[in-house]
Each structure stands twice: as C-alpha cells, then as structure tokens.
Amino acid sequence: MSYILLGATFLLLLGAIAELFIKSERLSRYVSACFLSISGALLILASYYSGVLTNGAVTYTELYSWQPLGLAGFRLDGLSLTFALVIVFLSLVTSIYSGPYMKDMFQKAGKQRWSEYYFLYLTFIFGMLGAVLATNLIEFYVFFELMLVPSYFLIAEFGHSGRDKASIAYFLWTHVGALIMLAGLIVMGYSFNTLDMATITSETHSAAAGLPSIQLMTIIGVAIVIGLMVKMGGFGLHVWLPGAYREAPAPVSALLSGAMSGIAGYAIIRLVVLALPAAFSAIAPWLLAWGIISLAYGAAVALAQKDIRLLLSYSSISQMGYMAIGIGSFTTFGLAGSVSLYAANAFAKGSLFMMAGTLPIAAGSDSMDDLGGLAGRLPGLATFSIIGFITMMGVPPTVGFIAEFFLFQGAFAYSASTGLTIIIPLVAIIASVLTSGYSLQAIRRIFYGTQKPDSSMVHDVLPGMLYPIIVLCVASVILGLVPVLFSNSLSFFNSSLAPFLTSGGVA
C-alpha cells in the first residue's frame, strides 16, 4: 500500500501544527513554503510514476479502511491532478506573498500573530487538497467543511474593517449550502449502498441492476448542485462573496477566489457529471443558463466598480459563470475547458488580488478614483498586473485563452445539439466583451493617465510582493503555450464519459 497522497495531504496539517510553535515571521513563512513544496513534490512524484501526468485517463488510488464508513482514501487522475497542483502552487506563491503583506497589517494593528495566521492558512489548504483527492462521499464532506472553518477565521481575525459582517455572511451562506449538499450525499450513499465514489460511478456507467430510479438520482443531483452553487457564488447565491473577498487579507482573497470557489465546480463534475450522468443531462441546461446569467451579471456589475477589490470580487462571479457554462454544456471540450479555466482563474485572480493588496502599501490607496499614472513609478507591478488582466480576458498566449476557446467550443456544440444555434455562445461572447471592458478600464485608471497619488506616497514594491505576482503570470503564459492541463483533462473526459458524450457534444 502506498502513502504518497496521504503524505502530500497530511503534511499540510502537520505543518499547520508546527506553525503554532513559531513566532518569527521569516521562519513561519519558510516553514509554510517548505511543507507546501514537499506536498507539491509528492503530488508530482505520484502523478509521474503512475502515468497520470502524461495520460489523464490513468488513475492512481490509495485506499485505507475507515470504519464505519468502509474504504476511504485519495485519488489522482486527469481531473483531480489539475485542481490539486493548482491549489498547492497558488498556496505556495501566496504564502511567500503573505510575509511582507501581513507584516504591514500586523504593524498597523500593533500585534504580531504569525503562528495563528499560518496555522489557519495551512489548515485551509489541507481542507482544499483533501477535498479534491477524496474517494469517499463523507470523507469529501469532512474536507469540504475543513475549508470553511479556517477560512472564516482568516477573514474574521485578519481581515479589513468590515470583516465581522463579511465573515459571518460567508460562514452562514456557505455552511447552509454545504448542508444541502450533505443531504444529497447521504441519500446517494443509502441509495447506492456505498460511499465510494468510484463504485457509484462504475454502477451507473454499466447500468448495473438495482440502481435508484432516474427521478431519485435527479433529486440527489439537484441537491448536490444547489449546495455547490452557493460555494461557487454565482448569480442569486453570491450575497456573501463581494464582502468576503473584499474584506479578507489579499493572500486569502487570492485563495478564496482563485482556488476555493472553483472546487465547487470540481465537485459538480466528480459527484454529479461523472457519478450520475443520466441525471445530469436533465440538470445541465439549468446549470448552463445559471452560468450565462452569472457571467453577464458579474461582468456588468464589475464594470461599475471604483474599488479594485470589489471589481475583482464581481469578476469572480463572472468567471464562475464561465465554469458553469463549460460544465453545463456536457461536452468533452466544455468540461476540459472548465478545468483549464480553474487554472486560468487561479493565476489571474491570484496575481490581481495580490496587486490589489500591494497598491495601498505602494501607492496609499486601492480606490481607482485615487490612483493613476503608476506605470511610470511602478513598471514591474504595472506590467505583470496587465498580464493578469489579459489572462482573465482570455487573450493569447495565456492559459485563459485556452480555457475560453474550448469553453466556447463546448457551448457552440451544445447550442447546435439543442437547436439554440448561436444564442448561448453569443451571450457568452457579449459578456466577454464586458470582461475586456472592466479590465481595460482598471488598467487605464490605475496605471495610466495623470498620476494622482503624491510622489512622496508612492514607494517601490517590495520584492517579496512583486515576485509572487511575476511567478503566477509566467505560469499563465507557459500553460498557454504548452496546454498540458487541457490535454490531460480532455483525455480523462474522453475515457470516463465516452458512453455519454462525444468530443463535439451530447451523444
């Protein structure tokens, strides 16, 4: 029995416990980065030697006896690999950024709280990584809830002035969503007489005898999807999102927007699209419609924002709309595009939320009305912030282009198969124009035009804050030029959903 994935996951919890005994900012940051690096190395090691890294159709699984719930463990395949690597990579980068950023916040608060911050930080990542690797329904729920508790305290204890209201709204909304999902998971477990995701998926794909009725499977799927839609924070279920993303510390906002929300999309694919494909075919049109509304709504509201953090928050609603469209298209290209979008959103939002956190320190404000002309004084920040924005806009050669290209291809295929011709893609393209609009407006208002901040208020960006932004932007371009994540996930969907899908659309 191998323990590589077990080690990759629980090392983060061990690192979190170790942080409780560290008081130094530098040592806390080094320990966090060390544990995250080892975790990432173990993931790459497992994916390389199992073949998952080069062939998304391959599956590597570690199972352990977990009574009374039966077998539980960790799975790495063409779907979970992308999410796991992005989570660890983004977390590693933001942990480095956290040093100088939180140092500034702690100096203003007059109290150093490094051990508490990094304990909660690593526990949050532990929950995210465990959720995308879990093989058991209840195991998944446990890790899913482990994302919520530390992230709530990261906002409530270390956020900005409006953190109290924002954190409680975040906790209540997402916890209620998780409970709705739990109801669906419990019924699924009893209906299939197993909690193992792979067993449920195998039975539904082989049309085994004794399956629950299609009506019951649809009800289960609806409960799970609705619960996860709250975590995605799309239109109508987004009440908690702008406040939480705006009030959280910048590195935490980067993780909330870039890593956590997209895990809900992963769970919809794993628990409903793969496990209940026949039921999902009835749910898909509604999810796709919700995605289109979220995409357009988020982009339109972002266009009206003056605060860069609020702009990025509403942009996140729009980006999750893209992911919902890809999943709802129920095509191999749409699904693989939604997985690539997870990476694109992580790199874009990670770099941009860190940029937003850097602006008050370097230029005295994060309100676009107070900024302008900073490109001359802060050329590095300006250059790589622009790359972050064009990743979000889907401009080549970034990974954002790969994601949007195949998402639109999936949407076109769905439209053609349902007789809607170009209606769905047309709405999505219009929303993409709005994305370009608020992105270009933000670039112009922050970095160009007349410099508004007094020269004495503009300071050079600390290397520890600029280098993480550069790393994410470089990663975005590399994955845009070498789209290995897309090809890996495409192989996975072609193999796992072959009886239900074609490369062009619904079979």
C-alpha positions in Angstrom: 0.0 0.0 0.0 1.4 3.4 -1.0 1.1 6.5 1.2 2.3 9.2 -1.2 -1.0 11.1 -1.5 -1.7 10.6 2.2 1.7 12.2 2.9 1.1 15.0 0.4 -2.2 15.9 2.2 -1.5 15.3 5.9 1.9 17.0 5.7 0.0 20.3 5.4 -1.8 19.5 8.7 1.5 18.6 10.3 2.9 21.9 9.0 -0.1 23.8 10.4 0.5 22.3 13.9 4.2 23.1 13.7 3.3 26.8 12.9 1.7 27.0 16.4 5.1 26.9 18.0 6.7 29.5 15.7 6.7 33.2 16.4 9.1 34.5 13.8 7.7 36.0 10.5 10.6 34.7 8.4 10.6 31.2 10.0 6.8 30.9 9.7 7.0 31.8 6.0 9.9 29.4 5.4 8.1 26.5 7.2 4.9 27.1 5.3 6.7 27.2 2.0 8.7 24.1 2.9 5.7 22.0 3.7 3.8 23.2 0.6 6.8 22.5 -1.6 7.1 18.9 -0.3 3.4 18.4 -0.7 3.6 19.6 -4.3 6.7 17.4 -5.0 4.9 14.3 -3.7 1.9 15.1 -6.0 4.2 15.4 -9.0 6.0 12.2 -7.9 2.8 10.2 -7.7 1.4 11.6 -11.0 4.7 10.9 -12.8 5.3 7.3 -11.7 1.6 6.4 -12.0 1.4 7.9 -15.5 -1.3 10.3 -14.7 0.9 13.3 -15.5 1.2 12.2 -19.2 -2.1 10.4 -19.6 -5.2 11.8 -17.9 -7.1 8.5 -18.5 -4.9 6.8 -15.9 -6.0 6.7 -12.3 -3.8 6.3 -9.2 -5.7 5.5 -6.0 -4.7 4.9 -2.3 -7.4 3.3 -0.2 -7.5 2.7 3.6 -10.0 1.1 5.9 -12.1 3.8 7.6 -14.7 2.2 9.8 -17.7 2.5 10.0 -17.6 4.3 6.6 -15.7 1.5 4.8 -12.9 2.4 2.4 -11.6 5.9 2.0 -8.5 7.4 0.5 -7.1 9.6 -2.1 -7.4 9.6 -5.9 -5.3 11.2 -8.6 -6.5 11.3 -12.2 -6.8 13.7 -15.1 -9.5 15.7 -13.2 -8.1 15.9 -9.7 -4.5 16.4 -10.8 -5.1 19.9 -12.2 -7.0 21.0 -9.2 -4.5 19.6 -6.7 -1.4 21.0 -8.4 -3.1 24.5 -8.8 -4.1 24.5 -5.2 -0.6 23.7 -3.9 1.1 26.0 -6.4 -1.1 29.0 -5.8 -0.9 28.4 -2.0 2.9 28.3 -2.1 3.1 31.6 -4.0 0.6 33.3 -1.7 2.4 32.0 1.4 5.5 33.8 0.2 3.5 37.0 -0.5 1.9 36.7 2.9 5.1 37.6 4.6 5.5 41.2 3.7 1.8 41.8 3.3 0.8 40.5 6.7 3.9 42.2 8.3 2.4 45.5 7.2 -1.0 44.6 8.5 0.4 43.4 11.9 2.5 46.6 12.2 -0.7 48.7 11.8 -2.6 46.5 14.3 0.3 46.7 16.7 0.3 42.9 17.3 2.3 40.0 15.7 0.1 36.9 15.1 2.2 34.8 12.7 1.6 31.4 14.3 -2.2 31.9 14.2 -2.2 33.1 10.7 -0.1 30.4 9.2 -1.8 27.7 11.2 -5.2 28.7 9.8 -3.6 29.2 6.3 -2.2 25.7 6.1 -5.3 24.1 7.6 -7.4 25.9 4.9 -5.2 24.4 2.2 -5.3 21.0 3.9 -9.1 21.1 3.5 -8.9 22.1 -0.1 -6.4 19.5 -1.2 -8.2 16.7 0.7 -11.5 17.6 -0.9 -10.2 17.2 -4.5 -8.4 14.0 -3.7 -11.1 12.3 -1.6 -12.6 9.0 -2.7 -15.4 8.7 -0.2 -18.6 10.8 0.0 -18.4 11.6 3.7 -14.6 12.0 3.5 -15.2 14.6 0.8 -17.7 16.4 3.0 -15.3 16.4 6.0 -12.6 18.0 3.9 -15.1 20.4 2.3 -16.1 21.7 5.7 -12.5 22.0 6.7 -12.1 24.6 4.0 -14.8 26.7 5.7 -13.8 26.9 9.3 -10.2 28.2 8.9 -11.1 30.5 6.0 -13.8 32.0 8.2 -11.3 32.8 10.9 -8.8 34.1 8.4 -11.4 36.7 7.3 -12.8 37.4 10.8 -9.4 37.7 12.6 -7.1 39.2 9.9 -9.5 41.0 7.5 -10.2 44.7 7.0 -12.6 47.0 8.8 -15.8 45.3 7.6 -14.6 41.8 8.4 -17.1 41.0 11.1 -20.2 41.2 8.9 -18.4 39.8 5.9 -17.1 36.7 7.7 -20.4 35.7 9.3 -22.3 36.1 6.0 -19.6 34.0 4.3 -19.9 31.3 7.0 -23.7 31.1 7.1 -24.3 31.1 3.4 -21.6 28.5 2.5 -22.4 26.3 5.5 -26.1 26.2 4.6 -25.0 25.3 1.0 -22.8 22.5 2.4 -25.7 21.1 4.5 -27.9 21.0 1.4 -25.1 19.1 -0.4 -24.7 16.8 2.6 -28.4 15.8 2.3 -27.8 14.8 -1.3 -24.6 12.9 -0.4 -26.4 10.9 2.4 -29.3 10.0 0.1 -26.8 9.0 -2.6 -24.9 6.8 -0.1 -28.0 5.0 1.1 -29.5 4.7 -2.4 -26.3 3.0 -3.8 -25.4 1.2 -0.6 -21.9 2.6 -0.7 -20.0 5.8 0.0 -17.2 5.0 -2.5 -17.4 7.5 -5.5 -15.7 5.1 -7.9 -18.2 2.3 -7.1 -21.2 4.6 -7.7 -19.7 5.8 -10.9 -19.0 2.3 -12.1 -22.5 1.1 -11.4 -24.2 4.0 -13.2 -21.9 3.7 -16.2 -22.5 0.0 -16.5 -26.3 0.3 -15.8 -26.0 -2.3 -13.1 -29.1 -3.9 -11.7 -30.8 -2.3 -8.7 -29.9 1.3 -9.5 -32.0 4.0 -8.0 -34.7 5.5 -10.3 -33.7 8.3 -12.6 -36.1 10.5 -10.7 -34.3 9.9 -7.4 -30.9 10.3 -9.0 -32.0 13.6 -10.4 -33.2 14.8 -7.0 -29.8 13.8 -5.5 -28.0 15.6 -8.3 -30.1 18.8 -7.8 -29.4 18.9 -4.1 -25.7 18.5 -4.6 -25.5 21.0 -7.4 -27.5 23.6 -5.5 -25.3 23.2 -2.4 -22.2 23.6 -4.5 -23.6 26.6 -6.5 -23.6 28.5 -3.2 -19.9 27.9 -2.8 -19.3 29.0 -6.4 -21.0 32.2 -5.6 -22.9 32.8 -8.9 -25.9 35.0 -9.5 -28.5 34.9 -6.8 -26.3 32.9 -4.4 -23.5 35.5 -4.3 -24.6 37.6 -1.4 -21.7 36.5 0.7 -19.0 36.8 -1.9 -18.2 40.5 -2.5 -17.9 41.2 1.2 -15.8 38.2 1.9 -13.4 38.7 -1.0 -13.1 42.5 -0.3 -12.5 42.2 3.5 -10.2 39.3 3.6 -6.4 39.8 3.5 -5.1 39.9 -0.1 -3.4 36.4 0.0 -6.6 34.9 1.5 -8.8 36.6 -1.2 -6.4 35.2 -3.8 -7.1 31.7 -2.4 -10.8 32.2 -1.9 -11.3 33.4 -5.5 -8.5 31.5 -7.2 -8.7 28.1 -5.5 -11.7 27.6 -3.2 -14.7 28.6 -5.2 -13.7 26.5 -8.2 -13.5 23.4 -6.1 -17.3 23.5 -6.2 -17.1 23.1 -9.9 -14.8 20.1 -9.4 -17.3 18.6 -7.0 -20.2 19.0 -9.5 -18.1 17.2 -12.1 -17.0 14.4 -9.8 -20.2 13.8 -7.9 -22.9 14.5 -10.5 -21.5 14.7 -14.0 -19.4 11.5 -13.6 -21.3 9.7 -11.0 -24.9 10.5 -12.2 -24.5 11.3 -15.9 -28.1 10.3 -16.9 -29.5 12.6 -14.2 -27.1 15.4 -15.0 -28.4 15.5 -18.6 -31.6 16.9 -17.1 -29.8 19.3 -14.8 -27.2 20.6 -17.4 -29.4 23.1 -19.2 -30.3 24.8 -15.9 -26.7 25.0 -14.8 -25.7 26.4 -18.2 -28.4 29.0 -18.0 -27.3 30.0 -14.5 -23.8 30.2 -15.7 -24.7 32.6 -18.5 -26.6 34.8 -16.1 -23.8 34.8 -13.6 -21.2 35.5 -16.4 -23.2 38.6 -17.6 -24.2 39.8 -14.2 -20.8 39.7 -12.7 -19.1 41.4 -15.6 -21.7 44.1 -15.8 -21.5 45.0 -12.1 -17.7 44.8 -12.1 -17.8 47.4 -14.9 -19.4 49.9 -12.4 -16.9 49.4 -9.5 -14.4 52.0 -8.3 -12.8 49.8 -5.6 -10.4 47.4 -7.3 -11.1 44.7 -4.7 -14.8 44.9 -5.4 -14.2 44.8 -9.1 -12.2 41.6 -8.7 -14.9 40.2 -6.5 -17.7 40.7 -9.0 -15.3 39.5 -11.7 -15.1 36.2 -9.8 -18.8 35.8 -10.1 -18.4 36.2 -13.8 -15.5 33.7 -14.0 -17.5 31.1 -12.1 -20.2 31.6 -14.7 -17.7 30.5 -17.3 -17.0 27.4 -15.4 -20.7 26.6 -15.0 -21.2 27.1 -18.8 -18.4 24.6 -19.5 -19.8 22.0 -17.1 -23.4 22.6 -18.3 -22.5 22.2 -21.9 -22.0 18.5 -21.1 -19.3 18.1 -23.8 -15.8 16.9 -23.5 -14.4 20.2 -24.7 -16.6 22.2 -22.4 -15.7 20.1 -19.4 -12.0 20.1 -20.2 -12.2 23.9 -20.8 -13.8 24.4 -17.4 -10.9 22.6 -15.8 -8.4 24.8 -17.7 -10.4 27.8 -16.6 -9.8 26.8 -13.0 -6.1 27.2 -13.6 -6.6 30.4 -15.6 -8.7 31.9 -12.8 -6.2 30.9 -10.1 -3.3 32.6 -11.9 -5.3 35.7 -12.9 -7.1 36.2 -9.6 -4.1 35.3 -7.5 -1.9 37.9 -9.3 -4.6 40.6 -9.3 -5.7 40.2 -5.7 -2.1 40.4 -4.7 -1.8 43.5 -6.9 -4.8 45.0 -5.1 -3.2 44.2 -1.8 0.1 45.9 -2.9 -1.5 49.2 -4.0 -2.3 50.6 -0.6 1.2 49.9 0.6 2.9 51.2 -2.5 0.6 54.0 -3.5 -1.6 54.7 -0.5 -5.0 53.5 -1.8 -6.8 50.8 -3.7 -9.6 53.1 -4.9 -9.3 53.6 -8.6 -10.5 57.2 -8.2 -7.4 58.0 -6.1 -4.9 56.2 -8.5 -3.5 56.9 -11.9 -0.2 57.2 -13.7 1.5 54.5 -11.7 3.1 52.7 -14.6 6.0 55.1 -14.7 6.7 54.7 -10.9 5.8 51.0 -10.6 6.6 49.5 -14.0 7.0 45.9 -12.7 3.7 45.9 -10.9 2.0 47.5 -14.0 3.5 45.0 -16.5 2.5 41.9 -14.6 -0.8 43.2 -13.5 -1.7 43.7 -17.2 -0.7 40.1 -17.8 -3.1 39.1 -15.0 -5.9 41.0 -16.6 -5.3 39.6 -20.1 -5.3 36.1 -18.6 -8.7 36.9 -17.2 -9.8 38.3 -20.6 -8.7 35.2 -22.4 -6.0 36.8 -24.6 -3.4 34.5 -26.1 -0.8 33.3 -25.3 -2.2 32.9 -21.8 -3.9 29.8 -20.4 -7.1 32.0 -20.2 -7.3 31.8 -24.0 -7.0 28.0 -24.0 -9.8 27.8 -21.4 -12.2 30.3 -23.1 -11.6 28.8 -26.6 -12.7 25.4 -25.6 -15.5 26.6 -23.3 -17.0 28.4 -26.3 -16.5 25.3 -28.5 -18.4 23.3 -25.9 -21.1 26.0 -25.8 -21.4 26.0 -29.6 -21.7 22.2 -29.6 -24.4 22.3 -27.0 -26.3 25.0 -28.9 -26.1 23.0 -32.1 -27.4 19.9 -30.5 -30.3 21.6 -28.9 -31.4 23.8 -31.8 -30.4 27.0 -30.0 -27.9 27.8 -32.8 -25.6 30.7 -31.6 -27.8 32.1 -28.8 -25.8 30.7 -25.9 -22.3 31.5 -27.4 -23.5 34.9 -28.4 -24.5 35.9 -24.9 -21.2 34.5 -23.6 -19.2 36.5 -26.1 -21.1 39.7 -25.2 -20.2 39.0 -21.6 -16.6 38.5 -22.6 -16.6 42.0 -24.1 -17.7 43.3 -20.8 -14.8 41.5 -19.1 -12.5 43.2 -21.5 -14.2 46.5 -20.7 -13.8 46.5 -17.0 -10.2 45.0 -17.3 -9.0 47.7 -19.7 -10.8 50.4 -17.6 -9.0 49.2 -14.5 -5.6 49.1 -16.2 -6.1 52.7 -17.5 -7.4 54.1 -14.3 -4.7 52.6 -12.1 -1.6 52.7 -14.2 -2.1 55.4 -16.9 -3.3 59.0 -17.2 -2.3 61.6 -14.7 -0.5 60.4 -11.6 -2.9 61.3 -8.7 -1.0 60.0 -5.7 1.6 62.4 -4.4 5.1 61.3 -5.3 6.1 61.0 -1.7 3.3 58.5 -1.2 4.5 56.1 -4.0 7.0 53.6 -2.8 8.8 50.8 -4.7 7.1 47.4 -4.4 8.9 45.0 -2.1 10.5 42.0 -4.0 8.5 39.6 -1.7 5.3 41.1 -3.0 6.2 41.5 -6.7 8.0 38.2 -7.3 4.9 36.1 -6.4 2.8 38.1 -8.9 5.5 37.5 -11.6 5.6 33.8 -10.9 1.8 33.4 -11.5 1.9 35.5 -14.7 4.8 33.5 -16.1 2.9 30.2 -15.2 -0.1 31.5 -17.1 1.9 32.2 -20.2 3.7 28.8 -20.1 0.5 26.9 -19.7 -1.0 28.9 -22.6 1.9 27.9 -24.8 2.0 24.3 -23.6 -1.6 23.4 -22.7 -0.8 20.2 -20.9 -3.5 20.7 -18.4 -6.2 20.9 -21.1 -4.9 17.8 -23.0 -4.7 15.9 -19.7 -8.2 16.6 -18.6 -9.5 16.1 -22.2 -8.1 12.5 -22.2 -9.8 12.0 -18.8 -13.2 13.0 -20.1 -12.9 11.2 -23.3 -12.2 8.0 -21.5 -14.5 8.3 -18.5 -17.6 9.7 -20.3 -17.2 8.0 -23.6 -20.7 6.3 -23.4 -22.4 9.6 -22.7 -20.5 12.2 -24.7 -18.8 12.8 -28.0 -15.9 15.3 -28.5 -18.4 17.6 -30.1 -21.4 17.5 -27.8 -24.0 15.4 -26.1 -24.2 11.9 -27.6 
